[in-house]
Amino acid sequence: MCSRCGKVAEGTPPTWTCSVENGVRRYFCDACARDNIRAIEGRLDSDWW
């Protein structure tokens, strides 16, 4: 499940972005990752963006 929009992955394993924040793995769908790529690359917690 996408930690940002709640989209559920179906079928084969998705090519989603994984981020570890405060020791917890969080997954983001392709659309959410694309919309927030600069914040992800800057290692900002998803709560910020």
VEXFIRO-981111 format. One record per residue: residue number from 1; x, y, z of N, C-alpha, C, O in turn. Coordinates in steps of 0.05 Angstrom, whole numbers. Atoms other than C-alpha are relative to their C-alpha. Layout:
REM VEXFIRO-981111
  num     nxx     nyy     nzz    caxx    cayy    cazz     cxx     cyy     czz     oxx     oyy     ozz
  NUM       X       Y       Z       X       Y       Z       X       Y       Z       X       Y       Z
...
This chain:
REM VEXFIRO-981111
  num     nxx     nyy     nzz    caxx    cayy    cazz     cxx     cyy     czz     oxx     oyy     ozz
    1      17     -24       0       0       0       0      18      25       0      38      26      14
    2     -15     -25       1      26      70     -17      -4      15      25     -27      20      34
    3       1     -15     -26      43     109      46     -11      28      -4     -18      41      15
    4       9     -28       5      22     174      12     -30       1      -8     -45      16       4
    5      28      -2      10     -43     162     -27     -17     -24       7     -42     -23       4
    6      16      23      -8     -64      93      -2      -5     -20     -22     -20     -40     -17
    7       4      19      22     -62      58     -70      10     -27       8      31     -30      21
    8      -8      27      -7     -59     -17     -63      12     -13     -25       2     -11     -47
    9     -14      14      22     -10     -57    -106     -15     -26      -5     -22     -40      13
   10      14      25       8     -42    -113    -145      18     -15     -19      33      -4     -34
   11     -15      16      19     -11    -171    -183      29      -3       8      35      -8      31
   12     -29       3      -5      64    -175    -190      11      22      18      -1      43      20
   13     -11     -21     -17     109    -137    -142       4      26     -16      16      25     -38
   14      -2     -26      15     107     -63    -162      28      11       1      45       2      16
   15     -26     -13       1     166     -20    -179      -2      27      15       5      48       5
   16       4     -24     -17     151      29    -123      26       8      14      45      -7      15
   17     -23     -10     -14     200      72     -85      -3      -7      30     -25      -5      41
   18       0       7     -28     219      49     -15      17      20      15      39      27       6
   19     -15     -20     -17     241      98      39      -1     -10      29     -21     -20      38
   20      -1       8     -28     264      82     110       0      26      16      19      42      14
   21       3     -24     -17     240     136     158      -4      -8      29     -23     -22      36
   22       1       7     -29     254     130     232      -1     -30       4     -15     -40      22
   23      -1      29      -2     269      56     222     -23     -15     -11     -25     -39      -8
   24      24      13      11     203      42     186       1       2     -30       6      24     -41
   25       0       0      29     199      22     113     -27      12      -9     -48       3       0
   26      24     -11      12     149      64      73       3      -2     -30      24       4     -41
   27       0       4      29     130      50       1     -18      21     -13     -39      28      -2
   28      14     -21      14     107     102     -49      -4      -9     -29      14     -18     -42
   29       6       8      27      72      87    -115      15      18     -20      26      39     -12
   30     -14     -15      21     101     112    -181      -9      29      -2       8      47      -4
   31      11     -27       3      55     173    -184       9      18      23      18      40      19
   32      -8     -16     -23      70     197    -113      31       5       0      40      26       7
   33     -29      -3       2     145     184    -123       7      22     -20      25      38     -15
   34      -6     -20      21     145     225    -188      -7      28      10       8      47       5
   35       9     -26      -9     106     282    -156      19      12      22      20      36      25
   36     -16      -9     -22     156     286     -98      29      -8      -2      43     -10      19
   37     -27      11       4     222     263    -128      22      17      13      41       7      24
   38     -21     -17     -11     262     324    -106       1      -3      31      23      -3      42
   39       1       3     -29     240     316     -33      11     -27       7      25     -30      28
   40     -11      27      -6     256     241     -36      30       0      -3      44     -11      14
   41     -29      -1       4     325     254     -65      14      17      21      37      12      27
   42     -11     -17     -21     336     307     -12      -2     -13      28       6      -2      48
   43       3      16     -24     321     253      40     -18      14      21     -13      11      45
   44      19     -13     -18     264     294      70     -21     -21       8     -30     -36      -9
   45      21      19      -9     214     254     112     -25       6     -15     -31      29     -22
   46      25      -3      15     148     243      76     -20      18      14     -37      30       1
   47      18     -18     -15     112     282     131       5      29      -9     -13      45      -8
   48      -6     -27       9     148     344     105     -13       7     -26     -23      29     -30
   49      11      -5      27     124     336      33     -28     -10      -2     -41      -7     -22
